[in-house]
Amino acid sequence: MRALVLLYLLHAVFGQVTKYSWYGPVQEVRAPDPALSSACLADQTSCGCCLMKKNINYMEMYFNQSIVEMKNQLMTAQTALNDMRASRSAFSVALNNQVFLTCIGPVNSDTVIIYKHVFLNLGNGYNVQTGVFTAPRSGVYSLAVTIYGNKANLASCASLQVNGIAVARLNDQIGQDPEDSNSAVAAVKLNAGDKVTMNLLKNCLICDDFNHFNTFTGFLLYATN
Ligand SMILES: *[C@@H]1O[C@H](CO)[C@@H](O)[C@H](O)[C@H]1NC(C)=O
């Protein structure tokens, strides 16, 4: 009996199957798999192993390719993020921070307003000595300005300029009260190195204190090349 079992197992290994019927054991030869090559028929055990190795190799190749692709995409994303962080630019300044209202003007000609009180100067684009904001890189910038003056018979007027060319003029010249104020908001496309200024215009004056009636604000909305 033991020999028979052993024989059965051996037969199974070599592709023969023993079935049992009422009439005793019947030998059956397994039908060859048409998909297998003749080499596989000759040595089925090592052929299966070979196919398995092939599949493992394909899988490894697939994983390797996926990892390379993922690494590339991660690097692209990191570069973009670093670029965004490096190009951050935002400034916001006010004329002064005095306890008492202090005025500049009236002036004889166009004069760059030097805002002395800095709220924010991210990227150091604004120069507190000259009053000039220099765009650190090309892009679309949002600019916002307010002016205020408080002297009888003296108007408040200024001009927001890019490289000396007016973008928006702020004007309050005619009125019954001494208080004059105005504001402007603009989105402009600047090239790296472009200079943005607020210019006090001829015969006009502005006044400020800790209330920050005069502000000059700009920030990079998004960078372009
Ligand atoms: C997959 O990458 C590993 C590590 O770089 C390498 O050893 C292996 O040969 C690669 N496998 C394939 C199938 O390219």
Ligand as a Chemical Component Dictionary entry (heavy atoms), coordinates in Angstrom:
data_LIG
# 
_chem_comp.id                   LIG 
_chem_comp.type                 NON-POLYMER 
_chem_comp.pdbx_formal_charge   0 
_chem_comp.three_letter_code    LIG 
# 
loop_
_chem_comp_atom.comp_id 
_chem_comp_atom.atom_id 
_chem_comp_atom.alt_atom_id 
_chem_comp_atom.type_symbol 
_chem_comp_atom.charge 
_chem_comp_atom.model_Cartn_x 
_chem_comp_atom.model_Cartn_y 
_chem_comp_atom.model_Cartn_z 
_chem_comp_atom.pdbx_ordinal 
LIG C1 C1 C 0 15.471 47.263 -9.970  1  
LIG O1 O1 O 0 16.265 48.145 -9.200  2  
LIG C2 C2 C 0 17.222 47.496 -8.370  3  
LIG C3 C3 C 0 17.863 48.564 -7.507  4  
LIG O2 O2 O 0 18.281 49.652 -8.259  5  
LIG C4 C4 C 0 18.211 46.731 -9.228  6  
LIG O3 O3 O 0 19.150 46.091 -8.424  7  
LIG C5 C5 C 0 17.471 45.731 -10.073 8  
LIG O4 O4 O 0 18.350 45.089 -10.967 9  
LIG C6 C6 C 0 16.363 46.399 -10.870 10 
LIG N1 N1 N 0 15.560 45.389 -11.514 11 
LIG C7 C7 C 0 15.221 45.431 -12.793 12 
LIG C8 C8 C 0 14.422 44.290 -13.276 13 
LIG O5 O5 O 0 15.513 46.341 -13.537 14 
# 
loop_
_chem_comp_bond.comp_id 
_chem_comp_bond.atom_id_1 
_chem_comp_bond.atom_id_2 
_chem_comp_bond.value_order 
_chem_comp_bond.pdbx_ordinal 
LIG C1 O1 SING 1  
LIG C1 C6 SING 2  
LIG O1 C2 SING 3  
LIG C2 C3 SING 4  
LIG C2 C4 SING 5  
LIG C3 O2 SING 6  
LIG C4 O3 SING 7  
LIG C4 C5 SING 8  
LIG C5 O4 SING 9  
LIG C5 C6 SING 10 
LIG C6 N1 SING 11 
LIG N1 C7 SING 12 
LIG C7 C8 SING 13 
LIG C7 O5 DOUB 14 
# 
